[in-house]
Amino acid sequence: MASLNQISPPGQSTGSDSGTTHRSLKRQIGLIGLMWASVGSIIGSGWLYGAKNGVVAAGPAAVISWGIGAVAIVLLALVHAELGGLFPVAGGTARYPHYAFGGLAGMSFGWFSWLQAATVAPIEVEAMIGYGKDLPGASGLLNADNTLTTTGFIVATLLMAVFVAVNFLGVKALARTNTVTTWLKIFVPLFTIFVLAITSFHSSNFTSHGFAPFGAKGVLAAISSSGIIFALLGFEQAIQIAGESRNPKRDIPRAVLGSVAIGTLIYTLLQVVFIGALPVSAFANGWDKLDFPGIDGPFAGLATLVGLGWLAWILKVDAIISPGGTGLIYTTSTSRISYGLSKNGYAPQKFEQLDKNGVPWFGLILSFVTGVICFLPFPSWQELVGFITSASVLMYAGAPLAFGALRRRLPNRERSYRLPLGGVISPAAFVVASLIIYWSGWHILSRLGLAIVLGYVLLGSYAAYAIKKGLPNAPRLNWKAAQWLPVYLLGLGLVSWQGGFGDGTGRIPLWYDMGIVAVFALGIYYWAIRVALPAEEIEREVADVEVVDAGGH
């Protein structure tokens, strides 16, 4: 690991392991670019499908689901805001647990972060194809069961290639492209809300068939299973590209919190107008049997149904722009997370190599290959959303733990934003993250468990190789500081298996199960921060952060 006196001139960093000179990430993004990176990720395919899926799962009480989801995301965003200002590094969510708990925890949460980021872009491509299938020239891309045809697979692959190609232009060009698309992504949902509210809104829809027909379980299940959390996620994109921010300590907290506020407002209003605009015939047989012509593209189909065909066409065009912009920025995020994983010693140093535009090119290529593979095993958008939501929240669960540990070990380190009541909000955020993981259900968590094992095989094999060969970036696994991690993963899986969400056995009654998860999560939280790395060891781990930060200006 480089020392502070090895800082290279701006635009370069010295590779002490090989004596070669490497390019560094270029700090060219301002506040708007950072905020729009997060907003552009939040407003993607989720707004096209989330309102329909939410009401099918919870009835009109889906509005409450969005409220609970928003509170959960705000808690997590507040924690990330302090961490982002404290350590403004590329791939931040993959690196905070590493700084606090060492190699084993860092490798685990780094894998969760990469898995989430790498699989969002193909989700957005699926959404683009699913919503735009009625546009001229777009027929024949989907089978009757919504799986991709051969032609659809080729188109999906080409769209992934476009995401990667734009990223190769460099972060400044990417930020400009994303800013333009994000303005459109904000305008179209707001315009849709306004038009539906003044032309077709029936307040009786909220009570005529029961406000909460599926009770509390439906409200809670909708948060994970219907894509609500998935829709609201994305605020961390400003953190993932923090290594390319002009003024990260000032701008990252503002970008994170501002993006959450914008996204929450838009999504909640969309749910309200979707419920209010539906004709009674659409849910005459119950909210779980919601049906109307064009339901596969919910908002466009609804616009056509209420006589707003022109709005439907606007929505179908936006269905290309909105998910496309999100897929673009998540492709960026994937390469920065793999860059961070390499910095921490869990992946080959090839991922740290940058092209002339300061782009981690090898990570981009891998994100393309991963995206194409993801088109194969998951035919359903909603099934893919459920899987990714779980991976996402596992990733986010690492931040409150790192926050608590770093507050305890480094209380006097400079923070551009210090979270008020952090000692209360941080454990609350970890409990909420654990509950969201639980609500996603056993059928999702069991599959996620296989992905976790795969990650340990891949990253663990490289870490073992790097340690054996004595490579300069070989990680220190720090088993003692991560002793709580296997207990957390296995314990949460056990409660999910015995609980009543998503094909669980149902042996643990509703409410008791959530009480168990909450108490269990609090126990893990205080155990983790107690055994975190000592302050002097954390300082050694973060020394490289200061080198990268100084060398990038």
MARSE-663699 format. One record per residue: x, y, z of N, C-alpha, C, O in turn. Coordinates in steps of 0.1 Angstrom, whole numbers, plus 5000, padded with zeros to 4 digits. Each point is the difference from the previous one (the first is absolute). Layout:
XYZXYZXYZXYZ...
END
This chain:
500949885000499150125000500950125000501050015008498650094983500950124999499950095013499050005007502150064995500050105011499750144995500050024988499850075022499650144996501150074991499650094993501649875009501150074992500149954986501050044993498149865003500149954987499050064991499749944989499750175015498950064992500650044987501050074999498349904990500450034986499450134996499150055006501450014983499450124995498649974995499649894998499650225002498649984995499949934987500850024991498249895009499849924988500849874999499849924991501150065019500849875000500149955014499950085010500349794991500349945013501149904998500049934990500950065019501249914998499749875005499649985012500549914980499849875004501349945006500949974993499150035021501249965007500349864998501249965002497949964994500249864999500849964987500749905000499250184990500649974987500950104995500749984990499350145016500850114995499450074988500750084994498149885003499350064988499250125005499750015012499950074978499250125003498649974995499849974988499250055020498649984997499250135000500450095007498749924984499150125000499149995013499749895005499850234999499150005011498650054996499850064989499249915019498650054997500050154999500750075008498649994983500050144998498850075008498949964998501450145010499050065008499450124992500550115000498449854993499450104991498550025002499350074993500149875018498650005002499650105011500649995011498450104986499650095011498749955007499649884998499850205010498849965008498949954991499449895003500250184986498949964992500349874993499149914999502150074997500449874994499949895009499549894997500950135016499949905010498549975004499649885000499650235002498649985003499349934989499149915003501250134985499249944989500449864997499349924995502050045009500349864999499249925010499549894996500250165016499149935009498550004996499449905000500250224996498650024996499749914987499049934999502050074992499849934988500049855002499449924993501250035018499949865004498749975007499549894998500150205010498749985008498849994990499249925002500850174989498850014990500449924988500550064990499349815010500249914989498849924997498950064999501249814999498949924997499049995012498949964998501650075014499149995011498750084999499049965004501150164990498850094999499149944989498850035001501749894990499149944990499249895005498949974995501649955015499449885005499650005014499149935005501650155003499950005015498650025005499549935009499850174985498650035005499149894998499149975009500949964979499249894997500349885009499149945006502150034996500449885008499750035015499649915007500550214997499750045014498549985003499749955011499550094980498550005003499549854999499149975007501649954985499649864999500449935013499249915004501950135002500449935012499350055013499849925009499950214991499550065012498650074999499550055010500049964978498850094998500450145001501250044999497850055003500350145002501050035012500650115000499549805009500950015011501550004995500950025008499349964979501450014994500550145003501250025000498050085002500450135003500850005013501150075002498449855008500749985012501449934998501050035006499049874985501249934997501150094995501149995004498550114987500950094995500550095011501250045001497950005009500550085011501049935009501050065004498749814999501049925008501349984992501150025006498849964981501249984992500850135000501250005000498150124999500750125000500750035013501150055000498349925011500650015013501349925001501050045005498849834990501249915001501150064991501250005005498550054984501150054991500650135005501250024999497950065008500650135006501049965011501050065001498649845007501049965011501349964994501050045005498949874985501249954993500850124993501250005001498150094993500650114993500750095010501150054997498349985015500750085010501349945004501050085001499049795001501349945004501050014989501250035002498449954985500950014989500550144998501150024995498150085008500450144998501250035009500950064995499149895017501250035008501249924995501150055000498749824997501149924995500650054987501250004998497950054993500450054987500950125001501050024993498750075017500850125002501349965008501050074999498949835009501249965008501149934991501150035001498449884990500949934991499550014986499349914995501050204997499550024987500949924990500850054993498949825006500849914991499149934990498849985003501849974986499249934990499649875006500749935007498050034990499549875005499850005015500349905006499350215000499950025014499349895008500549955010498350014985499249905007500749875002499849935009501150044981500849885001501250015009500749905003499650225002501350035007499850035015500949985008498050084995499850045014500149895010500750015010498649874987500249895010501449955000500449955011500350064978501449965000500850095010500949945008498950194992500850085009499749975015500850015008497949964995499649985013500249865006500449985012499549924979500049865005501149914993500149895003500650174987501149934994499549914988498950024995502049895001499949934988498749914998499450014990500349915020498949914998498750074999499249974991500550125017498850084999500050094988499050014993502250055004500050084988499849924987499350044991501349845009499749914988498649974998499449994989499949985023498649964999499150114995499249994991500950135016499250114996500450064986499250054993502149935004500450044986499349924990499650054989500349825013499349914991498650034999499450014989499950025022498650045000499850134991499150014992501850085010500050134993500149974985499350064992501749865004500349984986498849924994499650034989499949875018498949924995498850094997499349984989500450115020498850094998500250094988499250014992502050055007500250104989500149934987499450054990501249835009500249944987498849954994499949984988499149995021498749944994498950104999498949964995501350175009498950094997499950044986498950024994502250004999500050044986499249904991499150054992501149825010499149914992498550015004499249974991500550065021498650025004499450114993498949994995501950125004499550124992499849974986499150054993501849875001499849964986498849924998499250024990500549885019498849935000498850095000499049984993501050125016498950095001499850084987498950034996502250024998499950074987499349924989499250054993501249825007499449924989498649965004499150014991500649975022498649965003499050124998498949974996501650155007499150114999499950054986498950054995502149944997500150054987499649914989500350024988499249865016499849894990498950044989500049944990499250165013498950044991500550124991499350044991501950015011500550104991500349954987500349884998499750204991500349954987501449934999501050065005499049824990501349934998500449925012501049945000498250075011500449935013499249875002500249945010499050024981499349885002500949884998501050014993498649885013500849874998501249995009500849924998499250175012501249995009499749925013500949955006497850024997499649935011499149884997499250014991501049885016499149894998498750025008500050105007499149814993498750025007500250005015499350075007501749874998500349995014501050115004500550005011499750104980500850125003501549965001500850095004499649804991501449974999500550064986499250024991502150005008500650064988500049904989500449885002499250164986500249924988501550014996500750075006499749864984501350014995500350144996501150055003498050014989500150144996500150095012500850095001498349885009500050085012501350005008500550105005500149784995501349985007501150084993500950065006499149944980501050084993499850155002501050075002497749974999499850155002500450035014500650115003499149805007500450035014501550015001500650095007500149824986501550005000500550134994501050065005498449994984500550124994499750125009500950095001498049915007499850115009501050005011500550115004499949775001501150005010501350054994500750075007499549904980501250054994500050164999501050065001497850004997499950144999500450065014500750105000498749845011500450055013501550015002500550095005500149804991501549995002500750104991501050065005498649954983500650104990500050145005501050075000497849975006499950145005500950025012500650105001499549795007500950015012501550024996500850065007499649884981501350024996500450144995501250034999497850055000500350144996500650085011500550114998499449845015500550075011498950055009498950024996501550015017499050045010499350134997498850025003502050084991499450134997498949994989498950065002501449864988498949984989498949925006498850034996501549885012498949925007499150085008498849994999501850105009499250095009499150094992498850025003501750034985499250094992498849924994498950054999501449834996499049924994498949965010498850014998501749965014499049965011499250125005498849985003501850144997499250125004498950024990498950035005501349964982498950024990498949905002498950045001501549835000499049905001499250015013498849975001501950075010499350015013499050115000498949995006501450134988499050104999498749954993498950025005501349904984498849934994499449905009498750005000502149935007499449905009499250065012499149935005501250194999499350075010498750064994498949995006501350074983498850074994498949914996498850035003501549864991498949914995499149945012498850014999501849945011499249955012499150125006498949985003501850134998499250125006498950044991498950035005501349974982499050034990498949905001498850034999501549845002499049895001499250025012498849985000501850055011499350025013499050114998498849995004501650124990499150124998498849964991498950035004501449914985498949974990499049905006498850034999501749865007499049915006499250055011498949975002501850125006499350065012498850094996499050005007501250074982498950104996499049944990498950054998501449834996499149954990499349875004498949974995501749955014499449875004500449965014501049935001498450135009500349965013498749985008499250085001500849805005498849965008500449965014500649905002499250195008500449985013499349885006500649945010498350024985499349885006500849874997499749905007501250104984500849884997500849955012500349895002500050215007500849965012499349935010500649945009498150054991499249945010498949904995499549925008500250084979498849934995500349855001499049925002502250034997500349865001500949975012500749905001499350195009500849985012501450074998500649984990499750105020501350084999501249915001501050014993498949895016501149915003499549854999499949945010499750014978499349874999500949895004499549895004501850124996500949895004500750035013501049935003498550165005500550035013501450055000500650044990500049955023501450055002501049924992501050054995498749825004501049914992500150054986501150004994497850035000500150054986500750134999500850024991499050075019500750135000501549985001500850074993499649845016501449985002500749924989501150034995498249875000500549924989500250094987501049984993498150115005500150094988501350085000500550034989500050005022501250085001501249944993500750064993499449805008501149934994499649944987500650014989498249915011499749924989499550074988500149964989499350165013499450074989500950104993499750064990501549965016500950094994500150145006500650084994498749945017500050135006501450045005500550114996500249805011501350035004501050014988500850095000499049824991500850014988499950134993501050064995497749995004499850134994500750125007500550094993499549905020500650115008501550005001500650105004500049784993501449995001500750074989499450034990501850005012500850074990500750135005500850064993498849985019500650135005501549985002500750105000499849785001501449985003500950024987501250005001498250034988500850024988500950125001501149994995498550115012500950115003501249965007501150054999498749855010501149955008500949914992501350015001498249914990500849914992501050084991501049954997498650174998500950074992500650125007500450104994499749895020500550105008501550034997500550115002500249794993501450024996500150094988501250044997497750004997500150094988499250135003499750084990500149955022499350125004501050125002501049985006498650144990500950115002500150055015501150035004497849965003500050045014499149905008498950035004501749854998499249895005499550025014498949965003501950105006499650015014498850095001499249985009500750124982498850095001498849944992498950015005501449944983498949974991499349865002498949994997501949915008499449875001498849995010499049954996501150105016498950005009498850074994498849955001501450174992498950074994499349924989498849994998502149944994499549924988499249885005498949974994501649975016499349885005498650035006499049944996501050165013498750045007499050064990498849985001501850114990499150064990499349904991498950024996501949884999499449904991498949925006499049974994501250005019499049925007498750085002498949954998501250185005498850085001499250014987498849994999502050034990499350014986499449874997498850004995501949895006499449874996498849965009499149954994501050075019498849965008498850084997498949944999501250194998498850084997499449954987498849984999502050004991499549964987499349865000498949984995501849925012499449875001498749995008499149934996500850145014498850005008498850064993498949955000501450164993498950074992499649904988498850004997502149934997499749914989499149895005499049964994501249995018499249895006498650065002499049934997500950195009498750055003499250024987498849964999501750104990499350034988499749874993498949994993501949915008499849874993498749945006499149954993500850045020498849955007498850084996499049944997501150195004498950084998499550004985498850034998502049954993499750014986499449874994499450004990500749895018499549874995498550004999499350045009500149904980498649985000499649885009500849915002498050105004499649895009500149864994500349915007499450084980500149874994501349945000500149875000501050205002501349955000500349925012500849905000498650135012500249935012498749945006499949985012499150004979498749955005500149865006499249975009501849954987500249875006501050005012500449895004500050225000501050015011501350064995500349994988500450085021501250074996501149904996500850034991499249855014501049904996499749944986500849934995498050105000499749964986499850124991499249994990501550115013500050124992500349974985500949934997498250124995500249974985499350114992498950045003501849994986499450094990500949994988501149965001498450084987500749994988501350085001500050125004501249824992501250075001500750005014500950085002498749835007500550005013501549975001500750035009499849904980501449975000500950135000501150005004498350114991500750135001499050095008499350084994500749915019498950055008499650144998498850034997502150075003499650144999499550034985499150074998501649874993499650024986498749944997499150064993500749825012498749934998498950085007498950014995501350045017499050085007499750124993498850044999502250034995499750124993499149984988499150074997501249824996499149964988498649975005499150044993500849895018498749965005499150115004498850004998501850115007499250125004499950104989499750125002500749854985499950084989501150104998499850114993501449865012501150094998501149934992501149985005498549984983500949924991501350084998501149944999498950194999501250084998500949995011501350004998498250005015500949985011500649875000501249985004498149914992500549875000501349994991500949945003499050134985501250004991501250075006501149964999498650155009501150075007500649915010501349995001497949935006500549915010500849894994501049955006498650004982500749894994501450054995501049925000499150204996501350064996500850025012501249975000498250085011500850025012500449875006501049995007498349904990500449875005501349954994500649915005499950154984501349984995501050095007501149955004498650174998500950105006500249985015501249995004497749985003500150005015500849885005501050025007498749864989500849885004501450014994501049955006499150104981501350014994501050095008501149965001498450155004500950095008500449935012501250015004497949915003500449935012501049894997501049985007498749954982501049894996501450064997501049945003499050184991501350064997500850035013501249975000498150095010500850045012500449885008501050005007498149904993500449885008501249924993500749935006499450084981501149954993501350075005501049945002498950194999501150085006500349955014501249985004497850005004500249965014500749875001500849985009498849934982500649865001501550014998500749935007499750154984501550004997500750075012501149975002498250135004500750065012500049915012501050015008498049914994500049915011501149894998500749975009499449984979501149904997501450075002500949935004499250204992501250085003500350005015501149985004497850045004500250015015500349865005500949995009498549904986500449875004501449974998500749945008499850104980501449984998500950085009501149955005498650174998500750095009500149935014501050015007497949924997500049935013500649864999500149945011500350024977500749874999499249884998500549895002498250134994499249884998499849964985499549904997501150184994499949984986501350034994500850085005499649864983501250034994500250154997499150084998502249975002500350144998499750054986500050124997499649784994499650044987498850095001499850094991499349905019498950085001500350155004499250094999502049935005500550145003500550074988500350125001500049814988500550064988499050104993498949964998501650164999499150104994500450034986501250004997497950034994500450044987500350155000500050075011500249994977500450144999499050105006500350115003498449844997498950095006499849985014499050055006501949875001499849985014498949905003499550015011500249904980498949905002500649865003500949964994498649985017500449865003499549904990498949945001501850044988499549944988499849855002499049954994501849985014499749865002498849975008499249914997500550185012498749985008498850034991499049935002501150164988498950024991499849884991498849964998502349974997499849884992499349895008499149934995501350065018499449895008498550035003499249915000500550225001498650045003499149964988498949965001501750064987499349964987499849855000498849964997502249965005499949865000499049955010499149914998500950155014499149965011498650034996499149925003500750204992498650044996499449914989498949965002501950004989499549904989499649875007499049944996501950015013499749875007498650015007499349915001500550215005498850025008498749994992498949985005501250034982498849994991499549855000498949984996502049935007499749864998499149945011499049944997501450065016499349925010498850065006499349935007500550204991498950075007499050054990500250124995498749815001499150054990499150115005499450074991500349945021499050095005500750125006500949995009498650134987500550135006499850005015500950035008497949934997499750015014500849905008500550035011499849854984500849905007501450065001500749985010499850084979501450065001500050115010501050025007498050064993499950115010500149955014500750055008498549844995500149955014501349955003500550025012500249924979501449955003500950115002500850005010499250104982500950125001499750085012501050055006497749974998499750075011500749945013500550085008499549794993500649945011501650025000500650035010500049964978501450024999500350155003501050035007498150064989500250145003500050035014500950075005498149885003499950035014501149945008500450055010500049834986501249945006501250094999500850025009499350044979501150104998499850125009501050045007497850014994499850125008500149975015500450095008499449794996500149965014501450025006500250025012500849984979501450025004500350145005500850025008498550084986500350145003499750045014500850065007498049904999499750045014501049935009500450065010500149824987501049935009501350084999500650025010499850014978501350084998499850145007501050045006497950024993499750135006500249995015500850085006498649825000500149995015501449975004500550055010500249864983501449975003500950124999500950035008499050054981500950114997499750125010500950075004497849944999499750115011500749965013500450095007499649784996500649965013501550005000500650045009500049924979501449995000500750134996501150035004498350054987500650124995499050125003499650074990500149965022499050105003500450144996499250094998502249945002500450134997500550034986500450114997499449794994500450024986499150104994498849995002501750094989499250114994498949934991500249914992498650155010498849954992499450134994499750095008500049914979499450124994498550005004499450115000500149785003498649995005499949915012500449884998499250175013499849915012498649985003499250095003500349784996498649975001499650025015500549945009498550154993499450015013499449875005499449934992500750045021499449885005500549884993499349904999501950104996500649894993500049875008499849894995500450125019500049885008498649935001499949895004499050184992498749955000499649964985499549894998500850194993499649984986500849884994499449934992501850065011500849894994499549865004499849924991500050055022499449865003498649994994499649894996499650225004498749994994500149974985499249924995501750144998500249974986500449854998499549944990501350015018500449864999498849905003499949904993499350145016498849925003499150004988499449904996500450224999499150024988500549924988499249934993502150085005500649924988499849855002499749934991500450025022499949865003498549964997499749894995499450205009498549964998499750004985499249914996501450184997499750004985500549874994499449944991501850025013500549874995499149895004499749914991499850095021499149895005498750014992499549894996499950225001498750024993500149954986499049964994502250035000500149964986499749854999499749954989500449975022499549875000501049894998501150034994498649855011500949894999500449964986501149964998497950044993500349964986501150094994500749954991499350175013501150094995501349985007501050004994498950005019501249995009500849874997501249995001498049904997500749874997500850014988501149954999498450124991500750014987501250105002501149984995498750125013501050105003501249935007501150044998498549865011501149935007500949934990501250005003498349954986500949944990500950104994501249974997498350155001500850114994501150045010501150034996498649975017501050035010501149905000501250045001498549834998501049905000500950014987501249995001498150054988500850024988501050115002501149994995498550125011500950115003501149975008501250044997498649885014501149955008501049924992501250015002498349914989500949914992500850094991501249984999498250114994500750094991501050095007501250004997498350095012500850105006501049935010501250045001498349865006500849935010501249934993501150005006498749944982501149944993501150104996501249975002498350144994501150104996500750055012501250025000498050015011500650055012501149905006501150045004498549834995501049905005501250004991501149985005498750034982501150004991500950125002501349995000498150135002500850125003500849995012501150055001498349895010500749995013501149904998501150035005498749864988501049904999501250054992501249975003498550114986501150054992500650135005501050054995498450005016500650125006499850124991500950095000498049924993499850124991499850125008499550005011500850124983500050135008498650035005499850065010499149904982498750035004499349895008498850005001501949905003499449885007499350055013500650085008498249884994499250055011500349935013500549895000499350185011500049935014498649975003499150085001500749795001498649955001499350045014498850015000502050015010499550055013498749925005499050055001501249825001498949915004499450055013498749995001502150055008499450045013499050124999499050005006501450104985499150124999498749964992499150085001500949814993498849964992499349885005499349934993501050035020499449885006498550005000499449895001500050234999498550015001499449974986498849975000501950044989499449994987499449874997498850004995501849885006499349884997498849975009499049954996501150105017498849995008498950084995498849955000501550174995498950084994499449944988498749994999502149974992499449944987499249875003498949994994501749925014499349885002498850025009499049934998501150165012498950025009498850064992498849965002501550144990498950064992499449904991498750004998502149924996499449894991499249905007498949964995501450015018499349915008498650055003499049944999501050195005498750065004499150014987498849985001501850054988499350014987499349874997498949994996501949905005499549874997498849965009499149944996501050105017498949965009498950115001499049975006501250144987499050105000498949984989500049904994499250205005498849994991500150074987499050014992502250055004500150084988500749924989501049945003498450054985500649944989500449865001501149964999497849955003500249865001500749955013500549895000499650195010500549965013499049905006498949994996501649945014499149895006498850065008499049945002501250195002498950065008499949965014499050035007502049904998500049965014500150125010499649995011501150114985500150125008498950104996499950044989499149995020498850084996500550154996501050045004498150024989500250144996500150095012499449975010501550134990500350095010501149945009501050075004498849815001501049935008501349994991501150025005498749954982501249984992500850134998501250005001498050114997500750134999500750055013501050065000498349905011500750035013501349935002501050055005499049824990501249925001501150064991501150015004498550034984501050064991500650135006501250024999497950065006500450135006501049985011501150075001498649845009500849985011501449934996501050045005498949874986501149934994501050104994501250005002498250104989500850094993500750105010501250034998498150015013500650095010501249935006501050065003498849815000501149935007501249994991501150015004498749964983501150004990500750134999501250014999498050105001500550144998501050035011501150044997498549945016500950045011501149905001501150045005498749844991501149905000501150044990501250005002498350044986500950044989500850125003501350004998498150115007500850125003501049985012501050075001498649835008500949975011501349934995501150035006498849894984501249924996500650064987500949934994498750195002500650064988501550025002500549995011500150044978501550015000500450125009499250095002502049905005500450115008500350124992500250004988499850115019500150134993501350014991499950054989501249905017501250024992500049914988500650044990498749855010500049914988499050064990500349994988498750075016499150074991500750124993499950024988500950055020500850114994500949954989500350074990500349815012500949944990499249974988500550024988498349935013499249964989499550124992500049994988499750125019499550124993501150094995499750104993501649875010501150084995499950014985500350114994499449784999499950004986499050094994500150064989498849975019498950094996500650144998499750074991501249975019500550134999501050024988500150104994500649795003500950004989499250024987500350094992498649835006499250014988499350144999499950064990499649995022499350135000500950114996499750094992501549915013501050104997500549994986500250104993500049785002500549984987499150034989500350014988498349995016499050024989499750144997499350034991501350075017499750144997501050064991499950124997
END
